[in-house]
Amino acid sequence: MSLKLNCDLGESFGSWKMGMDEAVMPHIDQANIACGFHAGDPLVLQKTLTLAKTHGVTVGAHPGYPDLVGFGRRSMNATPAEIKAMMHYQMAAVDGMAAIQGLELSYVKPHGALYNDMMKDSNVRRAIMEAVASYHKPVVLMLQGTPEAETHRAEAAEFGLTLWFEAFADRCYDDDGKLLARTREGAVHSRDKMLAQVKQLKESGTVTSVSGHTLNLHADTLCVHGDNLEGVQAIAEIRALINGEAS
């Protein structure tokens, strides 16, 4: 699988505007669409799916904890049964709305705190894997590519589940292959460093850590962010790099 670009979209809600979805969609391959729990609403979901259809972008569900006020960035002490139910509920919302437009739900990428909890807590990760694997049709789970990728692949194999591993264009990696904490200096790359990291990932499947170590990092897809004009312009540059069109 060649390196794809994915982006979190459909996160506006009512009169609250979030992101520049119309400008981003032409440059990406995979749209992680909010399901209404952390952001989004039925009309925004419908419009985002229409945009994805117009540009031939693969549809993914972006489920989170039911936390509109905190934008899904606060952890919840949910049981495995609750996690599976909230996953199915949100997946079905995107799946059903997509089907109306002749689109297919292809994958799931958890959002915010649910994503972070999935990566650090095996119980949460297992519940999410069970939810995706038990859906009524095959759906891929997207999660962060880390040094534990083979362990995660083995866990998914228990459920017959396919994984897509993602890397981050604009985030610095720690020496252990995980993302450098945002509280540390240099956690978010400058534009030049971001483009250099994308080029390195594309050409060698590696990233350079905060201390200068070269780390092997399997990635099927690259997460990009387009919530402002500069971010959209960066996505266009990344797209050109991935396509081999950059000067």
Number of C-alpha atoms within 10 A of each C-alpha: 7 9 18 16 24 26 23 23 30 29 25 21 18 11 6 9 12 16 19 19 23 12 16 24 24 17 20 23 20 24 27 25 28 31 29 25 21 23 28 24 17 17 13 21 25 17 14 26 27 15 17 23 17 11 14 15 19 19 25 32 28 30 30 29 25 18 16 15 11 13 17 21 18 15 17 14 7 12 12 17 13 12 23 21 15 20 26 18 15 20 25 17 17 26 19 15 17 22 12 11 12 9 20 17 21 16 23 25 25 23 25 20 17 22 24 18 17 21 18 10 10 13 14 21 23 19 20 26 25 21 20 24 20 16 14 9 9 15 21 18 22 21 23 28 24 23 15 12 17 12 11 20 16 12 16 19 13 11 15 15 19 17 22 19 19 23 27 21 25 23 22 27 26 18 16 13 21 17 19 19 14 11 8 9 11 14 17 19 17 13 15 10 15 19 19 18 22 23 20 14 22 18 10 11 17 19 23 19 18 18 9 11 15 14 18 16 20 20 24 18 23 23 20 22 21 21 18 15 13 12 18 21 15 21 25 17 18 25 20 14 17 19 11 11 10 11 6
